[in-house]
Amino acid sequence: MENGLSAPANLVRNTGMSTERLTQRAAALLTANANTLRDRHVTIGLDGFVDAIVSVVDKRDAFDKFTPFPTLAAFGQRIAAAAGKSTNAELVVTRVKLGGNGPIMANALAAFGTHVSYVGNLGYPALHPAFEEFAKCAAIHSIAEPGHTDALEFEDGKLMLGKITSLNDITWDNLLARVGRDKLFDLFAHADLIGLQNWTMIPFMSDIWQHVLDEFCPKLPAGRKRTFFFDLADPERRAPDDIRRAIQLISKFQKYFDTYLGLNEKESFEIGEVFGYRGAHEGEAAVKAVAQYIHAQINIAGVVVHPRAYAVAASAAGVAKAEGPFVGKPLISTGAGDHFNAGFCLGKLSGADNEAALQIGVGTSGYYVRTAKSPSVHDLAEFLRSL
């Protein structure tokens, strides 16, 4: 394991449980715990975006009819062919919605029926209209203006073009000034689940985590089980030293919380390489290996990795896995990972082991990409039963 080549065979857990049995177990768990979720308090932050979901025109057939680029690869070829020349691309906005890792995850948790508080940049001094519906189901504490993202969606992925200057206003001092120290502490102290997401785009997030560790965590009431879920959100453009500091800070939360780090497949290998992973980068065995490798470096409750077709969680017990209800042509893909995170955390709030929590996570994501809606617990349980 020290050379990062593979996870020890005796730590890779395969229960032999079929996907059918696991989906039924996860559905039964959700149904049994549905009425308890209204008593679960969730605090999520800290980003906020207004997302424009965009199709890129390949051929314009008429003023009201066009053929979009089917794949990111095809659009990339058009761009590459224009090098040294020029080209233009027509963008068609298909919908505008709330965005950001935190708001999408929080909105999904609110749809499950949990008591959600959200802290972040959703408009200041007035709430941005994109978040008005969200504000009906969550307590909002906004400290700055939102960022904006053009999400160019394709069958094989998406290209996120972000305008993020307003995220510079997410600082510890601003949180204390515009939320209040006592209120902010209460949001941590009374939460069963906390998630401070999108470290990559928030320049002062590591400093905020350090303040939480130093000023809030030692004062949290004892005797309560709490979960902390982190999503770095595509850290490729951050320096390795910054990434190492962030991961080391995350590991310190384990003293006070059951702490989980969520990554997509690409992110898992980026983080693994920062810590010395030199193993394979393709296939399920490699995903399991890098998840176990990262977990060995930071020793938190779990490292969760969600490729498009399945998900794994590495913990002290080994590596659990759940198959996802993969769909080749999703109705929407922006926010799929955040819905997975919400579903996994729903599993933890419901007392699920990693295997069942993963199944709830991939089920939540699968429902969302098919419908462009966040499921209720009843919707999700029925969806899982139908698989």
ZAMARGU-4260 file (C-alpha; in steps of 0.2 Angstrom, whole numbers, plus 5000, padded with zeros to 4 digits):
<rodrens>
0) 5000/5000/5000 | 5014/5012/5004 | 5019/5013/4985 | 5001/5016/4980 | 5000/5001/4968
5) 4985/4993/4975 | 4974/4991/4990 | 4977/4975/5001 | 4966/4961/4995 | 4960/4958/5013
10) 4953/4976/5014 | 4943/4975/4998 | 4926/4970/5005 | 4914/4961/4993 | 4898/4956/5002
15) 4891/4946/4987 | 4875/4955/4989 | 4866/4958/4972 | 4861/4975/4966 | 4843/4970/4968
20) 4845/4965/4986 | 4855/4980/4990 | 4842/4992/4982 | 4828/4984/4991 | 4838/4985/5008
25) 4841/5003/5005 | 4823/5007/5000 | 4817/4998/5016 | 4829/5008/5026 | 4823/5025/5019
30) 4804/5020/5022 | 4808/5015/5040 | 4817/5031/5044 | 4807/5044/5033 | 4797/5051/5048
35) 4813/5054/5058 | 4820/5066/5045 | 4810/5081/5050 | 4820/5080/5066 | 4837/5080/5058
40) 4846/5097/5057 | 4858/5100/5042 | 4870/5115/5040 | 4877/5117/5022 | 4888/5130/5014
45) 4897/5140/5008 | 4896/5143/4989 | 4882/5150/4978 | 4879/5151/4959 | 4866/5155/4947
50) 4868/5141/4934 | 4863/5143/4916 | 4861/5126/4908 | 4867/5127/4890 | 4866/5117/4874
55) 4880/5121/4861 | 4873/5122/4843 | 4882/5111/4830 | 4870/5114/4815 | 4856/5127/4815
60) 4842/5120/4804 | 4829/5134/4807 | 4826/5149/4818 | 4817/5137/4830 | 4827/5121/4827
65) 4845/5116/4829 | 4856/5100/4832 | 4867/5102/4847 | 4885/5095/4848 | 4882/5077/4855
70) 4898/5076/4865 | 4911/5086/4873 | 4924/5078/4862 | 4915/5083/4846 | 4914/5101/4852
75) 4933/5100/4857 | 4937/5095/4840 | 4928/5110/4833 | 4938/5122/4845 | 4955/5113/4841
80) 4952/5115/4822 | 4950/5134/4825 | 4967/5136/4832 | 4977/5149/4822 | 4960/5154/4814
85) 4944/5159/4823 | 4927/5152/4825 | 4911/5156/4835 | 4899/5145/4845 | 4881/5148/4848
90) 4875/5144/4865 | 4856/5141/4869 | 4851/5143/4887 | 4839/5129/4891 | 4835/5134/4909
95) 4842/5145/4923 | 4842/5137/4941 | 4851/5138/4957 | 4868/5132/4957 | 4884/5128/4967
100) 4889/5112/4976 | 4882/5118/4992 | 4865/5125/4987 | 4861/5109/4975 | 4866/5097/4989
105) 4856/5107/5002 | 4841/5109/4991 | 4841/5090/4988 | 4842/5087/5007 | 4828/5099/5010
110) 4817/5089/4997 | 4820/5073/5008 | 4812/5083/5023 | 4827/5087/5033 | 4828/5104/5043
115) 4841/5113/5032 | 4851/5129/5036 | 4861/5136/5022 | 4876/5149/5024 | 4884/5156/5008
120) 4883/5169/4994 | 4865/5168/4988 | 4863/5187/4986 | 4867/5202/4998 | 4859/5212/5004
125) 4844/5205/4995 | 4842/5186/4990 | 4845/5183/4972 | 4828/5178/4963 | 4836/5161/4958
130) 4836/5156/4976 | 4818/5161/4981 | 4811/5144/4980 | 4825/5137/4989 | 4822/5149/5003
135) 4804/5142/5005 | 4811/5126/5011 | 4828/5131/5020 | 4833/5144/5032 | 4845/5155/5022
140) 4860/5165/5029 | 4867/5174/5014 | 4883/5185/5015 | 4888/5189/4997 | 4882/5190/4979
145) 4882/5173/4970 | 4894/5168/4956 | 4887/5163/4939 | 4890/5148/4929 | 4887/5143/4911
150) 4885/5124/4911 | 4888/5117/4893 | 4881/5100/4894 | 4885/5085/4882 | 4881/5067/4882
155) 4899/5063/4888 | 4901/5076/4901 | 4900/5095/4904 | 4910/5111/4903 | 4908/5123/4917
160) 4912/5141/4914 | 4912/5150/4930 | 4912/5169/4935 | 4918/5168/4953 | 4924/5185/4959
165) 4910/5186/4972 | 4917/5171/4981 | 4931/5181/4987 | 4919/5189/4999 | 4917/5172/5008
170) 4928/5175/5023 | 4928/5171/5041 | 4926/5190/5045 | 4911/5191/5034 | 4903/5176/5041
175) 4904/5183/5059 | 4898/5200/5053 | 4884/5195/5042 | 4878/5179/5051 | 4884/5183/5069
180) 4896/5172/5079 | 4883/5166/5091 | 4871/5161/5077 | 4885/5153/5067 | 4890/5143/5082
185) 4872/5137/5084 | 4871/5131/5066 | 4886/5120/5070 | 4881/5114/5087 | 4864/5109/5083
190) 4867/5100/5066 | 4867/5082/5063 | 4876/5084/5047 | 4887/5098/5041 | 4895/5101/5024
195) 4906/5116/5019 | 4908/5113/5000 | 4917/5119/4985 | 4935/5122/4993 | 4942/5124/4975
200) 4933/5140/4971 | 4933/5148/4988 | 4950/5156/4991 | 4948/5157/5010 | 4940/5141/5013
205) 4955/5133/5022 | 4956/5148/5033 | 4937/5146/5037 | 4940/5127/5041 | 4954/5132/5053
210) 4944/5144/5062 | 4930/5132/5064 | 4942/5119/5071 | 4950/5131/5083 | 4935/5141/5089
215) 4920/5130/5087 | 4924/5112/5087 | 4931/5111/5105 | 4915/5120/5112 | 4902/5108/5103
220) 4891/5099/5115 | 4896/5081/5119 | 4887/5065/5117 | 4879/5068/5100 | 4883/5059/5084
225) 4888/5071/5070 | 4893/5069/5052 | 4904/5081/5042 | 4904/5079/5023 | 4917/5088/5012
230) 4917/5090/4993 | 4933/5099/4986 | 4925/5102/4969 | 4938/5099/4955 | 4954/5104/4964
235) 4965/5102/4948 | 4969/5121/4947 | 4974/5122/4965 | 4993/5120/4970 | 4998/5104/4978
240) 5003/5112/4994 | 4986/5120/4995 | 4978/5103/4992 | 4989/5095/5005 | 4984/5108/5018
245) 4965/5106/5014 | 4966/5087/5016 | 4976/5088/5032 | 4963/5101/5039 | 4949/5089/5034
250) 4957/5075/5044 | 4957/5085/5060 | 4938/5086/5059 | 4938/5067/5063 | 4941/5071/5081
255) 4924/5079/5082 | 4914/5071/5068 | 4912/5056/5057 | 4921/5064/5043 | 4919/5059/5024
260) 4927/5066/5009 | 4918/5065/4993 | 4926/5064/4976 | 4922/5060/4958 | 4933/5049/4948
265) 4944/5062/4941 | 4947/5071/4957 | 4951/5055/4966 | 4966/5052/4956 | 4972/5070/4957
270) 4971/5069/4976 | 4979/5052/4976 | 4994/5059/4966 | 4997/5074/4977 | 4999/5061/4991
275) 5010/5049/4981 | 4998/5037/4973 | 5007/5029/4957 | 4995/5015/4953 | 4983/5012/4939
280) 4971/5026/4934 | 4958/5016/4924 | 4945/5004/4929 | 4935/4999/4945 | 4950/4991/4953
285) 4960/5007/4951 | 4946/5017/4959 | 4945/5006/4974 | 4964/5006/4976 | 4965/5025/4975
290) 4950/5027/4987 | 4959/5015/4999 | 4976/5024/4997 | 4968/5041/5001 | 4959/5034/5016
295) 4976/5027/5022 | 4984/5044/5022 | 4971/5054/5031 | 4961/5041/5042 | 4944/5048/5042
300) 4927/5039/5043 | 4927/5037/5024 | 4933/5042/5007 | 4919/5041/4994 | 4922/5041/4975
305) 4908/5041/4963 | 4912/5037/4945 | 4897/5039/4933 | 4891/5021/4934 | 4895/5016/4952
310) 4902/5022/4968 | 4914/5016/4981 | 4918/5020/4999 | 4934/5016/5008 | 4935/5015/5027
315) 4943/5005/5040 | 4932/4990/5036 | 4938/4990/5018 | 4930/4996/5002 | 4911/4995/4999
320) 4903/4997/4982 | 4886/5000/4974 | 4881/5000/4956 | 4872/5015/4949 | 4857/5016/4938
325) 4867/5023/4924 | 4858/5032/4909 | 4867/5036/4893 | 4858/5052/4889 | 4853/5061/4905
330) 4840/5075/4905 | 4852/5085/4916 | 4870/5081/4922 | 4874/5097/4931 | 4872/5094/4950
335) 4872/5075/4948 | 4887/5073/4960 | 4879/5085/4972 | 4864/5074/4972 | 4874/5059/4975
340) 4882/5068/4990 | 4865/5072/4997 | 4859/5054/4995 | 4875/5047/5003 | 4872/5059/5018
345) 4854/5054/5019 | 4859/5036/5021 | 4871/5041/5035 | 4857/5052/5043 | 4846/5036/5042
350) 4859/5025/5050 | 4865/5016/5034 | 4881/5007/5032 | 4893/5012/5018 | 4886/5000/5006
355) 4867/5005/5008 | 4872/5024/5009 | 4881/5022/4992 | 4866/5014/4985 | 4855/5028/4991
360) 4868/5040/4984 | 4868/5033/4966 | 4849/5031/4967 | 4847/5050/4971 | 4859/5055/4957
365) 4850/5042/4945 | 4833/5049/4949 | 4839/5067/4947 | 4847/5065/4930 | 4832/5056/4923
370) 4819/5069/4929 | 4829/5085/4933 | 4820/5085/4950 | 4826/5081/4968 | 4817/5066/4974
375) 4807/5065/4990 | 4811/5050/5002 | 4795/5042/4995 | 4800/5045/4977 | 4818/5039/4980
380) 4812/5023/4989 | 4800/5019/4975 | 4814/5022/4962 | 4826/5010/4971 | 4813/4997/4972
385) 4810/4998/4953 | 4828/4995/4949
</rodrens>
